[in-house]
């Protein structure tokens, strides 16, 4: 269940605004994720998923949002720390893919080094984005548990 919740959390993100490149817009969506999830705003998150969003554990956008709501009911505080490993934009297809590592904790984390001392759940997310006008929305994601060795070389 924790993995399903983590995925729902990662999927709930802000739309990219005026950005200098599609890569920057996708990164802004990922960064907006942390803010939306930590704030626990399901209403805000609703507009950031593509209407046809689904993943292996959530057959619909509504199901993913329901998981976020349920998780927020059980946990008062969520802190996310993400490391964006790659962003690949396919301009002709108006789509993008990103690999992001996300640590979930009950306390703030400001660097990869801090994760060594904190008990955090770490996940690797493979996220697919689609452009709608100037906004990028999450269409699909897949995730799995990860470990700190996967973040070697990232000072965060």
Buried (B, 14 or more C-beta within 10 A) or exposed (E): EEBBBBBBBBBBBBBBEEBEEBBBBBBBBBBBBBEBBBEBBBEBBBEBBBEEBBBEBBEBBEBBBBBBBBBBEEEEEBBBBBBBBEBEBEEEEBBBBBBBBBBBBEEEBEEBEBBEEBEBBBBBBBBBBBBEEEBBBBBBBEBEEBEBEBBEEBEB
